[in-house]
């Protein structure tokens, strides 16, 4: 199982870098959905010897919400907003990839200094921290509201992965509550994106500061 966990960590790192280097919003949505699918298997992989119904249920719930529901909602938001690319981000794509590599390096350094109970792989903590930092960077470096939603989801994915490290037994109700909170947040953000696009014919969040009254 350790090899499968390490493979999952490598794929999460790859999706982070691809996310930072992609301008197509549909591709970004697929990458975030891929992260959700990978994360849905982590509870089973990290707790294989103590596998129970709650863990399996958590994995299936995560798969359904992160791998299916979120991508469908965001795909619909793209169609409603009629936007396909992040044309002019605050930080260019090459610099974004470099920033992602720096985030990973910082995360590896921090991960090496943390001693956490329940860790099953030395790469889980650095990757989780890297996803959190990548999500934060994505939120502040992109103009379009939809891109910022994707950054928020990446941030939440990192928190979810980090939570799996801290606990030997996943508290099903707590994790399910967190997923439902994120679901509501994404749903509300999707409605907000639609309303912003309908009123202003764009979804550039940085122009909202021009509103008066």
C-alpha positions as CSV (number, residue, x, y, z in Angstrom):
1,X,0.0,0.0,0.0
2,X,2.9,2.3,0.7
3,X,3.8,2.3,-3.0
4,X,0.2,3.2,-4.0
5,X,0.3,6.1,-1.5
6,X,3.5,7.3,-2.9
7,X,2.1,7.1,-6.5
8,X,-0.9,9.0,-5.3
9,X,1.3,11.7,-3.8
10,X,3.3,12.0,-7.1
11,X,0.1,12.4,-9.1
12,X,-1.2,15.1,-6.7
13,X,2.1,17.0,-7.2
14,X,1.8,16.7,-11.0
15,X,-1.8,18.0,-10.9
16,X,-0.7,21.0,-8.8
17,X,1.9,22.0,-11.4
18,X,-0.4,21.3,-14.4
19,X,-3.0,23.4,-12.7
20,X,-0.7,26.3,-12.3
21,X,0.5,26.1,-15.9
22,X,-2.9,25.7,-17.6
23,X,-5.0,28.6,-19.0
24,X,-8.0,26.5,-20.0
25,X,-10.6,26.5,-17.3
26,X,-12.0,23.1,-18.4
27,X,-8.6,21.5,-18.1
28,X,-8.3,23.1,-14.6
29,X,-11.6,21.7,-13.6
30,X,-10.5,18.2,-14.8
31,X,-7.3,18.5,-12.8
32,X,-9.1,19.5,-9.6
33,X,-11.6,16.6,-10.2
34,X,-8.6,14.2,-10.6
35,X,-7.3,15.5,-7.3
36,X,-10.7,14.6,-5.7
37,X,-10.6,11.1,-7.2
38,X,-7.1,10.5,-5.9
39,X,-8.0,11.8,-2.4
40,X,-11.1,9.7,-2.3
41,X,-8.9,6.6,-2.2
42,X,-6.5,7.9,0.5
43,X,-8.7,6.9,3.5
44,X,-8.8,3.3,2.3
45,X,-5.0,3.3,1.5
46,X,-3.9,4.9,4.7
47,X,-6.2,2.7,6.9
48,X,-6.1,-0.5,5.0
49,X,-5.4,-2.6,8.1
50,X,-8.2,-0.9,10.1
51,X,-10.7,-0.7,7.2
52,X,-14.3,-0.2,8.3
53,X,-17.7,0.8,6.9
54,X,-17.2,4.5,7.9
55,X,-13.9,4.7,6.0
56,X,-15.4,3.1,2.9
57,X,-18.4,5.4,3.1
58,X,-16.1,8.4,3.5
59,X,-14.2,7.4,0.4
60,X,-17.4,7.0,-1.7
61,X,-18.8,10.3,-0.5
62,X,-15.5,12.1,-1.3
63,X,-15.5,10.5,-4.8
64,X,-19.1,11.5,-5.5
65,X,-18.7,15.1,-4.3
66,X,-15.1,16.0,-5.3
67,X,-14.9,13.8,-8.4
68,X,-18.4,14.2,-9.9
69,X,-20.6,16.9,-8.3
70,X,-18.1,19.7,-8.1
71,X,-16.8,19.3,-11.7
72,X,-20.4,19.2,-13.0
73,X,-21.3,22.4,-11.1
74,X,-18.2,24.2,-12.3
75,X,-18.6,23.0,-15.8
76,X,-22.1,24.4,-15.8
77,X,-20.8,27.7,-14.5
78,X,-18.3,27.9,-17.4
79,X,-21.1,27.3,-19.9
80,X,-23.3,29.9,-18.3
81,X,-20.5,32.5,-18.1
82,X,-19.3,31.6,-21.6
83,X,-15.6,31.8,-20.7
84,X,-13.0,29.2,-21.5
85,X,-9.6,30.7,-20.5
86,X,-7.9,32.7,-17.8
87,X,-6.4,35.2,-20.3
88,X,-4.6,37.7,-18.1
89,X,-3.7,36.3,-14.7
90,X,-1.9,38.5,-12.1
91,X,1.0,36.1,-12.3
92,X,2.1,34.5,-15.6
93,X,2.0,30.7,-16.1
94,X,5.7,30.2,-16.2
95,X,6.2,32.1,-12.9
96,X,3.2,30.3,-11.5
97,X,4.9,26.9,-12.1
98,X,8.1,28.2,-10.5
99,X,6.1,29.4,-7.5
100,X,4.5,25.9,-7.3
101,X,7.9,24.3,-7.2
102,X,9.0,26.7,-4.5
103,X,5.8,25.9,-2.6
104,X,6.7,22.2,-2.9
105,X,10.3,22.8,-1.7
106,X,9.0,24.8,1.3
107,X,6.5,22.1,2.1
108,X,9.1,19.3,2.0
109,X,11.2,21.4,4.4
110,X,8.3,22.0,6.7
111,X,7.2,18.4,6.5
112,X,10.6,17.2,7.5
113,X,10.4,19.3,10.7
114,X,7.0,18.0,11.7
115,X,6.5,14.9,13.7
116,X,2.8,13.9,13.4
117,X,1.2,10.8,14.9
118,X,-0.5,8.6,12.4
119,X,1.6,9.4,9.4
120,X,1.7,6.5,7.0
121,X,4.0,7.9,4.3
122,X,6.7,10.6,4.6
123,X,5.4,12.3,1.5
124,X,1.8,12.8,2.6
125,X,2.5,15.9,4.8
126,X,4.7,17.7,2.3
127,X,2.2,17.1,-0.5
128,X,-0.8,18.2,1.7
129,X,1.1,21.4,2.6
130,X,2.0,22.0,-1.0
131,X,-1.6,21.7,-2.1
132,X,-2.6,24.2,0.6
133,X,0.0,26.7,-0.5
134,X,-0.8,26.1,-4.2
135,X,-4.5,26.7,-3.5
136,X,-3.7,30.0,-1.7
137,X,-1.4,31.1,-4.5
138,X,-4.0,30.2,-7.1
139,X,-6.6,32.3,-5.4
140,X,-4.5,35.4,-5.3
141,X,-2.8,35.1,-8.7
142,X,-5.9,34.7,-10.9
143,X,-8.4,37.3,-12.0
144,X,-11.5,35.2,-12.8
145,X,-13.8,34.2,-10.0
146,X,-14.1,30.7,-11.3
147,X,-10.3,30.2,-11.2
148,X,-10.4,31.5,-7.6
149,X,-13.0,28.8,-6.8
150,X,-10.7,26.2,-8.2
151,X,-7.9,27.6,-5.9
152,X,-10.2,27.3,-3.0
153,X,-11.0,23.7,-3.8
154,X,-7.3,22.9,-4.1
155,X,-6.7,24.5,-0.7
156,X,-9.5,22.3,0.7
157,X,-8.1,19.2,-0.9
158,X,-4.8,19.9,0.9
159,X,-6.6,20.4,4.2
160,X,-8.4,17.1,3.6
161,X,-5.2,15.2,2.9
162,X,-3.5,16.8,6.0
163,X,-6.5,15.7,8.1
164,X,-5.9,12.1,7.0
165,X,-2.4,12.3,8.5
166,X,-3.5,13.6,11.8
167,X,-6.1,10.9,12.6
168,X,-5.8,7.2,12.5
169,X,-9.5,6.7,12.3
170,X,-11.4,9.2,10.1
171,X,-14.3,10.7,12.0
172,X,-17.0,10.1,9.4
173,X,-19.5,12.7,10.6
174,X,-16.9,15.5,10.9
175,X,-15.4,14.8,7.5
176,X,-18.8,14.5,5.9
177,X,-19.9,17.8,7.5
178,X,-16.7,19.5,6.1
179,X,-17.5,18.1,2.6
180,X,-21.1,19.4,2.8
181,X,-19.8,22.8,3.8
182,X,-17.5,22.9,0.8
183,X,-20.4,21.7,-1.4
184,X,-22.6,24.6,-0.2
185,X,-19.7,27.0,-0.7
186,X,-19.1,25.9,-4.3
187,X,-22.8,26.0,-5.0
188,X,-23.1,29.6,-3.7
189,X,-19.9,30.6,-5.6
190,X,-21.4,29.1,-8.8
191,X,-24.5,31.2,-8.4
192,X,-22.4,34.3,-7.6
193,X,-20.3,33.7,-10.8
194,X,-23.5,33.4,-12.9
195,X,-24.9,36.7,-11.4
196,X,-21.6,38.6,-11.9
197,X,-21.4,37.5,-15.5
198,X,-25.0,38.4,-16.1
199,X,-24.7,41.9,-14.7
200,X,-21.2,42.8,-15.9
201,X,-20.6,40.4,-18.9
202,X,-17.3,39.2,-17.3
203,X,-16.2,37.3,-14.2
204,X,-13.0,39.2,-13.4
205,X,-13.1,39.4,-9.6
206,X,-10.5,42.2,-9.5
207,X,-13.0,44.6,-11.1
208,X,-15.5,44.3,-8.2
209,X,-13.6,46.9,-6.3
210,X,-15.0,49.5,-8.8
211,X,-18.5,49.0,-7.4
212,X,-19.8,52.1,-5.5
213,X,-22.7,52.5,-3.1
